[in-house]
Amino acid sequence: MGSRLTDSRQYAHLWQTQEMAEVFDERSRLQGWLDILIALAGSQAHLGIIPADAATQITKHANADGLDLDRVAEQTRVTGHSTLGLIHEVQRLLPEPAREYVYYGATVQDVTDTWFALVIRRVGGLVWRDLRAIELSLLALASAHRDTVMAGRTHGQIGSPITFGFKVASWADEVSRHLERLREGRDRWLVGQLAGAVGVLGFFEPQGLALRAEFCRRLGLHDPGISWLSSRDRLAEFAAVLSMVCGTLARIGNEVYELQRPEIAELGEPTTPTTVGSITMPHKRNPEVSEHLDTLARLVRANAAVLIESMVAGHERDGRAWKAEWVALPEVCLLTGVALRMGTELAGGLIVDGQAMRANLDRLGDPWVSERLLAGLASRLGKHAAQQLLHDILTPGTTRTSHVVDAVVASGAATEDECRAWLEGSPAGSAGAMVDEVLRRAELRRAAEDEAWP
């Protein structure tokens, strides 16, 4: 078991996915750093800053599989420097002439910031893939339940009817906006960092800008134009988008959590014969996935807040800001990966009981009547006078259509025929038309966009 519960073999699946864990695995991270050093050496050799043979040797020997991680860790502790242990270990692997050209003119932040950009590229692709799968499941649900009438609820109480398709379409539409955020943010986030000591590339003068451009090109990243050592908004924005993604998934989970209550029983999580709800109350079927989505969203928001705090950095470099990112950004990504996996399972296997939805409405009478009568009476009495009339009529327990209509007729405010005319049409208003619009827009967008993160 790891020192943290989230690292344990027993519970790790609740806090990370294998795909996301591989992104942040120590050897994967070190290889990512070495790949950056290889790109730097190649770029420097290309511009004649270091010998071409040195770059060739660095490319040949900078492999994480050849590192003695115990020696790297020991040297890191001895020197007190974040990457000097790694540098010493790579130097040990290189022939003598190439050793002095490892990490030539670069800083810790050049490596770690550039690696974070590469991380965002990998993580963003996974998030994009899973969000598209979730959106597709939600769109299918919205279409299938376009006209499945259910209670709309405000402040936790029954309001006017909606359709379940309308509810799900609002989830799908929100997911589509996250996809748009990922699409729009990609060029802002995927930038390299080659800044040197204070950001002005003085070590490489007069070739600094040309070197940075070549370095970014080799890594498939954008040239930032200006160093961003203490400008941390890119990482903060990416984390904020992931926290919003988890917020949406938690909102969906909360709906399932509430509507799976036995006294409501309109929705249910997908389950398997081996799933155990409670070891003391066997009748229970706990909404574990929906509940955990909220837990994950809370943790992601907390870590995203750390990254937003890192935007307040001092001068041209501030370790207080960017070193906090080493902890917070991986946590945001790992937890988001689990939320997406669970969200995919929930959206793809959600159990919908349309009969229970209708029965709950019928049991509570006709709550939609008050809104329709208010609209009809408002044109005659004025909105506020009509509201006061219905407030006086709708005492607790008086919700049946005939009772309310009889009371309105008895008040002299309208005839029975007028009331019946106001109550004609779908009780769910324009819900179906809005579902159609969400489906239409999604179909057009998905037909035009790439399956991979564009």
Secondary structure, 3 states (H helix, E strand, C coil): CCCCHHHCCCCHHHCCCHHHHHHHCHHHHHHHHHHHHHHHHHHHHHCCCCCHHHHHHHHHHCCHHHCCHHHHHHHHHHHCCCCHHHHHHHHHHCCHHHHHHCCCCCCHHHHHHHHHHHHHHHHHHHHHHHHHHHHHHHHHHHHHCCCCEEEEEECCEEEEEEEHHHHHHHHHHHHHHHHHHHHHHHHHHCECCCCCCCCCCHHHCCCHHHHHHHHHHHHCCECCCCCCCCCCHHHHHHHHHHHHHHHHHHHHHHHHHHHCCCCCCCEECCCCCCCCCCCCCCCCCCCHHHHHHHHHHHHHHHHHHHHHHCCCCCCCCCHHHHHHHHHHHHHHHHHHHHHHHHHHHHHHHCEECHHHHHHHHHHCCCCCHHHHHHHHHHHHHCHHHHHHHHHHHCCCCCCCHHHHHHHHHHHCCCCHHHHHHHCCCCCCCCHHHHHHHHHHHHHHHHHHCCCCCC
